[in-house]
Amino acid sequence: MKFKIDKKKKEILKSYLRSVAAATVTTLLALVADVKPELSVLAGAVVAPLLRYFDKADKSFGINSK
């Protein structure tokens, strides 16, 4: 079974998943790793931009931008 997703919906989904990744990192660092809340929030804030930077398909920002 294949799903066809247009470009706009794909970008929305990727943005949502980056936000989920940032929230997950923040939560795991704060609760599981017992890191200070300030540091876990800082690390979580860095995750989403880094994921977008290293996304080779993103032409507007990051590695393949002009």
C-alpha positions as semicolon CSV with decimal commas, in nm:
position;residue;x (nm);y (nm);z (nm)
1;M;0,000;0,000;0,000
2;K;0,147;0,333;-0,108
3;F;0,050;0,680;0,000
4;K;0,097;0,974;-0,229
5;I;0,183;1,289;-0,040
6;D;0,218;1,620;-0,219
7;K;0,518;1,843;-0,151
8;K;0,339;2,082;0,086
9;K;0,206;1,802;0,309
10;K;0,546;1,635;0,308
11;E;0,710;1,957;0,432
12;I;0,445;1,991;0,703
13;L;0,507;1,634;0,816
14;K;0,884;1,685;0,823
15;S;0,843;2,001;1,030
16;Y;0,616;1,820;1,273
17;L;0,862;1,532;1,309
18;R;1,148;1,775;1,378
19;S;0,939;1,928;1,657
20;V;0,866;1,585;1,799
21;A;1,237;1,500;1,792
22;A;1,324;1,821;1,978
23;A;1,057;1,757;2,241
24;T;1,173;1,398;2,281
25;V;1,535;1,498;2,334
26;T;1,433;1,760;2,588
27;T;1,212;1,518;2,780
28;L;1,464;1,235;2,779
29;L;1,747;1,456;2,898
30;A;1,537;1,608;3,174
31;L;1,378;1,287;3,301
32;V;1,599;0,993;3,213
33;A;1,948;1,142;3,204
34;D;1,878;1,367;3,504
35;V;2,030;1,670;3,333
36;K;1,950;2,017;3,464
37;P;1,627;2,144;3,303
38;E;1,802;2,450;3,161
39;L;2,054;2,236;2,976
40;S;1,795;1,992;2,847
41;V;1,585;2,278;2,706
42;L;1,895;2,423;2,542
43;A;1,985;2,086;2,386
44;G;1,626;2,037;2,269
45;A;1,624;2,381;2,108
46;V;1,929;2,289;1,901
47;V;1,791;1,958;1,770
48;A;1,527;2,086;1,524
49;P;1,753;2,338;1,345
50;L;2,029;2,077;1,321
51;L;1,792;1,823;1,170
52;R;1,682;2,078;0,914
53;Y;2,041;2,181;0,841
54;F;2,147;1,824;0,765
55;D;1,838;1,746;0,554
56;K;1,974;1,712;0,201
57;A;1,627;1,755;0,049
58;D;1,579;2,100;0,208
59;K;1,703;2,352;-0,049
60;S;1,609;2,665;0,147
61;F;1,823;2,601;0,455
62;G;2,129;2,399;0,538
63;I;2,382;2,197;0,346
64;N;2,228;2,232;-0,001
65;S;2,112;2,593;0,027
66;K;2,243;2,860;-0,204
